[in-house]
Amino acid sequence: MSLPTTDDAARLYALMHLCPTACAFVNDAHFESVGEPLELLFARVESGGLVGQATRSVMVSDAAHASLREQLATAFAAGLPFDGEVELMRRDGSRFWGRLRAAPVRWDDAAGLALWFVEDVTKARQHRLQPYWQSTHDPVTELANRREFDRRLSDHLTLRRRQPVSVLMIDIDRFVDVNGTLGQEGGDRALQTLGARLLSKVRASDLVARLHDDCFGVLLPDCELHYALLLADKLCDEVSRERLRSGVKNLRVTASIGATQLGDQVREPQAVIDACSLAVAQAKAAGGNTVRVAGWEDFESEEAAEAAAAQGS
């Protein structure tokens, strides 16, 4: 790629070649401008580079290339970016799995110039496909799933170590509006974004899981309720500040959080989940975007009331 002459082009050249992210501008299924990290990813630096080359040159087959072009066109026409894993090929013929994120430079010209970001996810993909990983993780967010959360929670309930353990349940307020605005794929990306945001705010020893739908759980070993509530307030703030984007569409959401600290009276993971669910319902009744503590006395009274109602019927 020859050195640019205009200031704007020089800035773009510097950005694309100094930024560690592998990126390129693509137009009419050809690479128009390519950053050096992308050239390195495809082992093209010593071969004249990818500028001017067809995007087919990095795909494993004509069919795979046609399929990708169709997926890109469909996403862009719907006003959505593309984010998916595709099998790609280096100059020497070796293959790898790349996460491709792409979007038009101008949404009013979705069929025109597009920006591509590519990341090698081969190892991560292989890890995800291992049977154990699949059995313990949620396929959408890649967080721990409900089964793994219950297992870890049960360990704490059974072992009864001399350390406080707290639990947070985080339910996204009015998430149905997210799916309605962004669509199913946009909703899944929103869950991925929110899950990653939650994960970035906890300790390495904590466990963040997707319990179901738009509900997350956080298991906090060696954490008293006081500190769990400080974290819950921080997570509420983080969720409310996150802008969920999908193409030209974006919106903000809030979260209702139920918190509790495990006590001697607790025996089963489901009891913890039920108590936190009740606290979440109270937070939502208060308007959402807030935290409520699961009171075990209130929960036990609720259980007693339900039992009495069942006997009366």
N, C-alpha and C positions, 0 to 999 in steps of 0.2 A: 504494500500500500504506500503510495507516494505521499510525501509530507504535504499537508494542506496549506493554503495560502491565506485564507480569510481568518479573522479572529475567531468567529463562531466555529468554523471547521477545526481550527487548531484546538479549541477547548474540547470539542467532541472527540478529537483524536486522542488527546491526553487522557480524557475520562475513560474511554473505551480500552486504552492500552495499559493504563496504570491501575484501574479498578480491578480487584481480584476476582470479580464476578465475570463468568464467561457470557458475553452478550454479543449480539449482532443485529443489524438492521436487515430485514428481508423484504424484497419487493418482487412480485410476480414469480415466486418460487425460486428466487436467486438471492445469494448473499450480496448485499450492496456495500455494507461497511461491517468489518469484523474486528472485534477486540482481540488482542494477543492471547488472553487466557482461553478464548474459544479456539483459536488456532492451535494452542498447546493441547487442549482437550482432545482434539481430533488429529493430533500429530501432523499438522499441516504447515508448520512454520518453515520447514526446510524444503517444501515442495511448491512454493509460490503462493501459498495461502488459499483461503476460501473465497476471497473477493471475486465476484463475477461467476462463481461456480453455482450450479443448480443445487437446491436443497436436496434433490435426489441423491447427490453424491455422498451424503452422510446417512442415508437410509439403507436398510438391509435388503429391500426389494421394491419393485415397482408397485406392488400391491400395498405394501406398508406406507409408501410415499403417498399414494392416492388416498389411502384411508386417513392419513394425517391431514392432508390438504382439505378433505371433506370435513373433518372434525373442527379444524381451525375456522373454516368458512361458516359452519353452523354456529359456532360459539360467537364469532364476531358479528354475524348478522343479528344475533339475539341480544347484542349489546353486552356480551360477557367476555372476559379474558379466557384464555385456554390454560389449563393447568393439569398436566397428565404425564404419565411415564411412557416413554417410547423406546424401542430398541434402536440403537444408533451404531454407526460403523466408522472406525478410524481409517486412515489412509492405507494401513497395512492389512486391512480386512478384519482385524479383531473387533469384536462387538462389545457393547456395554449398554446398560440401561440408564437413560437420562431422564431427569425431571425437566420437562419443557414448560416454561411459563411464557406466554406470548399475548400481546395485545396490539391493536392498531395504534399508530402514532396519533391519528385523528379518527375519532369515532364516526364522524360524518363521511369518512372515506374508508370504511372498514375493509374494503378489498385492496387498499393501497399499501403503503409502507407500514411494516409491523416491526415491533421490537421483540427479540427473542432473548430469553435467559435460559441457559442450560446448566444443569448440575448432575454430576455422575452419582447415581444412587444405587449402583450395582450391589455394593456390600450391604447397604441398608435393606434393599429389596430381598436379597438372599436371607438376611436375618429375619425379615418379616415372614418369609415363607416357611420357616422352620415350624414344625408342629407345635412345639412348646410355646413359642411366641404367639402363634395364632390362638392358642387356647387361653392365653392370659391377657391378651390385648384387644382393644377395640379397633376394628379395621378402618374406621373413619378418622378418628383423632390420633390413633397410635398410642393413646394412653392406656393404662391398665383398665380392664373391663370389670363388670360387677362381680364376676366370679372371683377374680384375683383380689378385689377389694374386700369381699367377704372373708376370703381365706386369711388375709393378713389381719383383718379385724378380729377374726376368731382366734388367731394366735395370741393376740394381746389379751383377749377376754379369758383365754384358757390359762396362760402362763402367769397372769397376775403379777407382773414384775413390780418392783417398788419404784415405779415412775408414773407420773401422770400421763394420760393419753387423751387427746381431744379429737373431735371429729367435726368437720364442716360439711354441710350439704348446700350446694350452690345451684339454684334453679334460675335459668334465664327468664326474665319477665317478658311475656307476650312474644315468645319466639315464633309463634305461628305467623306473626307479621313479617318476620325475617324470611321464612319460606315463601310467604305470599309475594314479597317484594323481589327477592333474589332468586327464587326458584329452588328446587331440590339441590342442585349442584352448588348453588350459591350458599344455601343453608349449610351444606356439609363443609364448605370452605370456612363459613363463619364459625362452626363448631371447632374446626381445626385451629383457627386463629385464637378463639377464646381459650381453648385447652392449652395452647402454647403459652398464652399470656399468664394463665394460672400457674403453669409449671415453672415459669421464670421467676415467680415471686415466692416460692417455697424453698425449704432446705433440701439438700440431697437425700436426707434420711426420711423425708415425708413422701407420701404416696398420693398422687393425683389420679383419679379414675373417672371415666365416663360411666355413670350408673345406668342411665337410660335416656333416650331422647336428648333433651337439652339440659339434663341434670348431671352435675359433677359432684364427686365426693373427694374430700381431702382428709387423709389420716395423718395425725400429727403426734408421733411418739415423743415422749419426754417434753410435753408441752401442757402447761396448766391452762385452764379455761380463760384466764385473764389475757394471756398472750395470744391464745387462739382468737379471741374477740378483736384484738388489735389487728391481727392478720386479716380477719374477716372484713373489717372496715376498709383495710387497704385494698382487698380484692374487689369489694363493691365499687370503690373509686376507680380501680383499673378497668373493670368491665364498662363502667359508664363513660369512660374517656376513650374507649376503643371505637374507632369508626370502621364499620364493616362495609367493605367495598366489593363490588362485582361489576366491572365495566363502568358504565356511566351511573350506576345505581349505588347508593350508599345510605347507611342509617346507623343510628346508635341504639344500644339496648342497655338495660339495667339488670341487676340480679337481686334475688331474695335469698338470704342465707340463714340456715338454721345451724346452731352450734351447740355442742355438748361436750362434757368431760365424762369419760367412762367411770362408773361407780361400782361398788361391790354388789349392788342389786341387779346389775346387768349380766345376763348369761348368754344371750344369743345375738348374733349380728343383726338379725331382723328387728329386734327390739330397738337397737340403736338407730337403724334406718327409719323405723316408724316414728320414733321420738323426734328425729331431725326433720322428718316430713311434716310433722305437726307444727314445728317451729317455723318451717318455710311457709306453710299455709298462713300462719299468723303474720309473717313478714309481708306476704302478698296482700293480706287483708288490710294491712296498714299502708298500702299504696306501693309496695315494692321498693327496690333500691335501698334496702335496710337489712338489719341483722336482728334475729331473735334467738334467745337461748331456750333450748329444750329443757324444760323443767321436769325431772323424773316424777315428781309428785303429781304434777298435772297430767302427765302421760299415764301414770298408774291409775289415776281417777278416771281418765278417759277409757282405759281398758276395762275398769270395773263397771263403768256405765254401759259400755257396749255388751259386756257379759250379762249384766242385769237385763238389758233390753232383749238379748237373745233368749234368755230364760223366760222372760215374760211373753214372748211370742210363741 
